[in-house]
Amino acid sequence: MSVLSKDCVQYLTIAAEEAGQRLDNYLFRILKGVPKSHVQRIIRNGEVRINKKRSKGIDRLQEGDLVRLPPVRMAQKPIHTTPIPAKEFDIIFEDDCLLVINKPAGVAVHGGSGVSFGVIEQLRQARPEARYLELVHRLDKDTSGLLMIAKKRSALVRLHEDIRNNHPQKIYWALGVGTWPETVHQVRLPLAKYTGAQGEKMVRIDAEGQHALTLFKVQKRFSGNLLHQIGLSHLTLLQATLKTGRTHQIRVHMQSQQCPIAGDERYGDYQANKRLQKIGLKRMFLHAAELHIRHPLLGDMLHLTAPLPTDLQQFLQQWSPDAV
């Protein structure tokens, strides 16, 4: 893509990885800081043209198209901005269209909501030559594990299609505070988003919410004197497989069974979290461990794994597991 100064008319040539997008969505992405209403207005007024012709927002871009943009005023950046540090992450898989990394806990996947930058911004800084890097999905800031980044738009479109059809298999490890019910092997409860008292994004069980299904399998149960000494009776290590991909799905489904995730500050047990923190659990115990997906362009099956982080392994080693 070639771009002239934003103080004059711009002419943008659509590259192969940008083809297939709607014109309005393409402009929303490249004109960050410009209100969407203004972008839609300049399209309606005929100020945006594709190959010298008036266009609609729903028109699809093709490789080689020449897009004309009028001068636009971008939102001014704050004078004091935090530089985005370039950073590469532990690579689990990479080829010319897909990158899968092992995201560490405590790092947001993207900037926003009080976070200056995240994984995707740091990767773009580390790879200035990369023409396309976009998140395929998201992980919560305090969740570690497998995260997919598309390196071509065709890969992003295909992966999003598979996600809508629930094709990728995502398997997580989670430690619950309490005893997981022996008869519960799946939780099928609808989830709805709402805004918490502090303006935070929250999710709850709601009959009017979106369908959500998680499969659970007990891996280990922990009890005994060491736990009793800190005022807890049981911990349960679970394998959780997402059949749908709703926001905070595993966290809310585990909370619904009175076995919330250890260290979960939003849906967990506050007192239990304080006790666990004193003996070494410094984060939420949720890790995206396995990913089974079709390669977005080749169609081959990829079976990717990320080992449980060292801090979580060491925390588990304190306890002697019960017989399951």
Secondary structure as GFF3:
##gff-version 3
##sequence-region A 1 324
A	DSSP	beta_strand	10	13	.	.	.	ID=ss1
A	DSSP	three_ten_helix	16	18	.	.	.	ID=ss2
A	DSSP	alpha_helix	23	30	.	.	.	ID=ss3
A	DSSP	alpha_helix	36	44	.	.	.	ID=ss4
A	DSSP	beta_strand	49	50	.	.	.	ID=ss5
A	DSSP	beta_strand	53	54	.	.	.	ID=ss6
A	DSSP	beta_strand	66	69	.	.	.	ID=ss7
A	DSSP	beta_strand	90	94	.	.	.	ID=ss8
A	DSSP	beta_strand	98	103	.	.	.	ID=ss9
A	DSSP	alpha_helix	119	126	.	.	.	ID=ss10
A	DSSP	beta_strand	134	135	.	.	.	ID=ss11
A	DSSP	beta_strand	144	150	.	.	.	ID=ss12
A	DSSP	alpha_helix	153	164	.	.	.	ID=ss13
A	DSSP	beta_strand	169	177	.	.	.	ID=ss14
A	DSSP	beta_strand	186	188	.	.	.	ID=ss15
A	DSSP	beta_strand	191	195	.	.	.	ID=ss16
A	DSSP	beta_strand	201	205	.	.	.	ID=ss17
A	DSSP	beta_strand	213	222	.	.	.	ID=ss18
A	DSSP	alpha_helix	225	229	.	.	.	ID=ss19
A	DSSP	beta_strand	235	242	.	.	.	ID=ss20
A	DSSP	alpha_helix	249	256	.	.	.	ID=ss21
A	DSSP	alpha_helix	270	278	.	.	.	ID=ss22
A	DSSP	beta_strand	286	294	.	.	.	ID=ss23
A	DSSP	beta_strand	301	305	.	.	.	ID=ss24
A	DSSP	alpha_helix	310	316	.	.	.	ID=ss25
A	DSSP	beta_strand	321	322	.	.	.	ID=ss26
###
